[in-house]
């Protein structure tokens, strides 16, 4: 009971509390802030003009009429029309329209990766890359193809995939007219003409034309094998190698030779095999005019004609005894 009385006394209002009166309608308020809010309801009666919110300044692009709230946004946008790139990388001389883009690019040279995945310990140079990567763990695929049932975790993946349906190749090489679906593929291709190799290995100094090849090369030095088979535990340094390995478990992909119907799990193995068909009828015995698939088979055949005699080397598909 004593505790209750003590609590009641603490919350009891003081008798001399100041009250605030409205001079227009005589309403009473316990706090001045409430009176001020109330007085706004009388502004029209008192002839006070309400403050009209100022319109935000609109910055309009003179090239495409697009508008922006901030002048800095317009400046960045305008460079998409003018081609201006005032920020230059002091390592590879690549140019950028924004200072922030240059800062991110520099990490390809320094190797800095400040954004860390807490699930798999993988590091990234950009926050957006980490955010997209997290979708691998969550399984989120918010982008779906309008032509087929495929879904993607990234919008740019969907854009690239859509081009497989539309056939769009928007990037063209000015030197050889070759076309590409991706801008980065065009940029890498251009270095064939220029001979530029701006990405160098910090371990051995070897230079590369594109950062992806450098990344794969560095794994030779570090021994990193980030792709692991969930079935047998085998690890690979490249995603493509893991894809090939997985076929040994699933046998999902079978590539058939159209000539002899032999089955292969890898396309490059089929390409090597196809040479055996391409060489059919190209190696002729000059003695009996019989044809063979390969030089080796022709050589064995000619030995039967020559017995123990030496034979000349193959020239233009022919082989004969001396």
Secondary structure, 3 states (H helix, E strand, C coil): CHHHHHHHHHHCCCCCCCCEECCCCCCEECCHHHHHHHHHHHCCCCCCCCCCCCCCCCEECCCCCCEECCHHHHHHHHHHHHCCCCEECCCCCCEECCHHHHHHHHHHHHCCCCEECCCCCCEECCHHHHHHHHHHHHCCCCEECCCCCCEECCHHHHHHHHHHHHCCCCEECCCCCCEECCHHHHHHHHHHHHCCCCEECCCCCCEECCHHHHHHHHHHHHCCCCEECCCCCCEECCHHHHHHHHHHHHCCCCEECCCCCCEECCHHHHHHHHHHHHCCCCEEECCCCCEECCHHHHHHHHHHHHCCCCECCCECCEECEC
